Amino acid sequence: MSRCRRRSDEGASTAEFVVLTPLLFAIFLFVVGLGRIASAHQDVEDLAGEAARAASLERNTSLAAGRGEETVRASLQNRGLSCAQLTVNVDVSSYQPGGVVRADVTCIADLSDVAISGLPGTKNFTGTATVPIEEYRSK
Protein backbone atom coordinates (compact mmCIF):
# COMPACT_ATOMS: atom_id res chain seq x y z
CA MET A 1 0.00 0.00 0.00
CA SER A 2 1.36 3.33 -0.97
CA ARG A 3 0.79 6.26 1.19
CA CYS A 4 -0.06 9.57 -0.41
CA ARG A 5 0.80 12.62 1.47
CA ARG A 6 -1.41 15.61 1.00
CA ARG A 7 0.27 18.90 0.61
CA SER A 8 -0.95 21.69 2.76
CA ASP A 9 -2.11 24.96 1.21
CA GLU A 10 -1.10 26.87 4.29
CA GLY A 11 0.93 29.94 3.42
CA ALA A 12 -0.03 29.94 -0.26
CA SER A 13 -2.17 33.04 0.03
CA THR A 14 0.62 34.85 1.85
CA ALA A 15 3.05 33.96 -0.92
CA GLU A 16 0.58 35.14 -3.58
CA PHE A 17 0.07 38.38 -1.68
CA VAL A 18 3.82 38.97 -1.42
CA VAL A 19 4.27 38.36 -5.15
CA LEU A 20 1.24 40.32 -6.37
CA THR A 21 1.47 43.41 -4.15
CA PRO A 22 4.52 44.96 -5.90
CA LEU A 23 2.97 44.18 -9.29
CA LEU A 24 -0.31 45.85 -8.36
CA PHE A 25 1.58 48.82 -6.92
CA ALA A 26 3.56 49.21 -10.17
CA ILE A 27 0.35 49.06 -12.22
CA PHE A 28 -1.20 51.70 -9.96
CA LEU A 29 1.83 53.98 -10.39
CA PHE A 30 1.72 53.44 -14.16
CA VAL A 31 -1.93 54.57 -14.31
CA VAL A 32 -1.19 57.57 -12.09
CA GLY A 33 1.81 58.43 -14.28
CA LEU A 34 -0.27 58.27 -17.46
CA GLY A 35 -2.80 60.62 -15.87
CA ARG A 36 -0.05 63.04 -14.90
CA ILE A 37 1.37 62.93 -18.42
CA ALA A 38 -2.01 63.67 -19.99
CA SER A 39 -2.66 66.49 -17.52
CA ALA A 40 0.80 68.02 -18.02
CA HIS A 41 0.41 67.93 -21.81
CA GLN A 42 -2.91 69.77 -21.56
CA ASP A 43 -1.49 72.28 -19.06
CA VAL A 44 1.44 73.16 -21.34
CA GLU A 45 -0.92 73.64 -24.30
CA ASP A 46 -3.06 75.94 -22.12
CA LEU A 47 0.01 77.88 -20.98
CA ALA A 48 1.06 78.48 -24.59
CA GLY A 49 -2.42 79.83 -25.35
CA GLU A 50 -2.32 82.11 -22.33
CA ALA A 51 1.12 83.42 -23.29
CA ALA A 52 0.10 84.16 -26.87
CA ARG A 53 -3.13 85.84 -25.76
CA ALA A 54 -1.40 88.00 -23.16
CA ALA A 55 1.26 89.04 -25.66
CA SER A 56 -1.34 89.89 -28.30
CA LEU A 57 -3.03 92.35 -25.95
CA GLU A 58 0.08 94.49 -25.43
CA ARG A 59 0.66 97.63 -27.47
CA ASN A 60 4.24 97.02 -28.62
CA THR A 61 6.68 94.20 -29.24
CA SER A 62 9.01 94.95 -26.36
CA LEU A 63 6.17 94.58 -23.87
CA ALA A 64 4.51 91.66 -25.67
CA ALA A 65 7.29 89.09 -25.37
CA GLY A 66 7.88 89.88 -21.72
CA ARG A 67 4.17 89.74 -20.91
CA GLY A 68 3.87 86.28 -22.49
CA GLU A 69 6.65 84.79 -20.40
CA GLU A 70 5.46 86.57 -17.26
CA THR A 71 1.97 85.14 -17.77
CA VAL A 72 3.29 81.57 -18.10
CA ARG A 73 5.36 81.81 -14.93
CA ALA A 74 2.48 83.31 -12.95
CA SER A 75 0.04 80.71 -14.25
CA LEU A 76 2.40 77.86 -13.33
CA GLN A 77 2.63 79.19 -9.81
CA ASN A 78 -1.14 79.70 -9.49
CA ARG A 79 -1.83 76.15 -10.72
CA GLY A 80 0.72 74.67 -8.34
CA LEU A 81 2.68 73.15 -11.22
CA SER A 82 6.42 72.94 -11.57
CA CYS A 83 8.83 72.30 -14.39
CA ALA A 84 12.39 71.12 -13.89
CA GLN A 85 13.19 73.32 -16.89
CA LEU A 86 10.87 75.85 -18.52
CA THR A 87 11.37 77.59 -21.85
CA VAL A 88 8.97 80.24 -23.14
CA ASN A 89 9.47 81.62 -26.64
CA VAL A 90 7.10 84.38 -27.81
CA ASP A 91 7.42 85.20 -31.52
CA VAL A 92 6.38 88.78 -32.24
CA SER A 93 7.93 88.99 -35.73
CA SER A 94 4.53 89.72 -37.31
CA TYR A 95 3.30 91.94 -34.49
CA GLN A 96 1.05 94.37 -36.33
CA PRO A 97 -2.69 94.82 -36.79
CA GLY A 98 -3.89 91.71 -38.63
CA GLY A 99 -0.71 89.80 -37.74
CA VAL A 100 -0.23 87.04 -35.20
CA VAL A 101 1.64 86.24 -32.02
CA ARG A 102 2.99 82.73 -31.61
CA ALA A 103 4.03 81.25 -28.27
CA ASP A 104 6.00 78.05 -27.75
CA VAL A 105 6.23 76.66 -24.23
CA THR A 106 8.48 73.73 -23.34
CA CYS A 107 8.41 72.13 -19.92
CA ILE A 108 10.62 69.28 -18.81
CA ALA A 109 8.68 67.56 -16.03
CA ASP A 110 10.13 65.37 -13.31
CA LEU A 111 8.35 62.00 -13.19
CA SER A 112 10.90 60.22 -11.03
CA ASP A 113 8.28 59.50 -8.37
CA VAL A 114 6.40 57.18 -10.78
CA ALA A 115 9.46 55.91 -12.70
CA ILE A 116 9.28 52.53 -10.92
CA SER A 117 6.25 51.74 -13.09
CA GLY A 118 8.33 51.86 -16.27
CA LEU A 119 7.70 55.49 -17.20
CA PRO A 120 10.71 57.71 -17.91
CA GLY A 121 12.16 59.83 -15.10
CA THR A 122 11.59 63.05 -17.06
CA LYS A 123 9.36 63.96 -19.97
CA ASN A 124 9.49 66.88 -22.37
CA PHE A 125 6.14 68.63 -22.99
CA THR A 126 5.72 71.25 -25.70
CA GLY A 127 2.77 73.49 -26.40
CA THR A 128 2.29 75.95 -29.25
CA ALA A 129 -0.40 78.56 -29.78
CA THR A 130 -1.00 81.28 -32.33
CA VAL A 131 -3.29 84.22 -31.59
CA PRO A 132 -4.30 86.87 -34.12
CA ILE A 133 -3.87 90.55 -33.41
CA GLU A 134 -6.94 92.66 -34.04
CA GLU A 135 -6.90 94.05 -37.53
CA TYR A 136 -8.52 97.36 -36.57
CA ARG A 137 -6.44 97.96 -33.48
CA SER A 138 -5.37 101.53 -32.84
CA LYS A 139 -1.66 102.11 -32.59
Secondary structure, DSSP 8 states (H G I E B T S, - for coil): ---------TTHHHHHHHHHHHHHHHHHHHHHHHHHHHHHHHHHHHHHHHHHHHHHTSSSHHHHHHHHHHHHHHHHHHHT---SEEEEEEE-TT-STT-EEEEEEEEEEE-GGGGGGT--SEEEEEEEEEEE--TT---
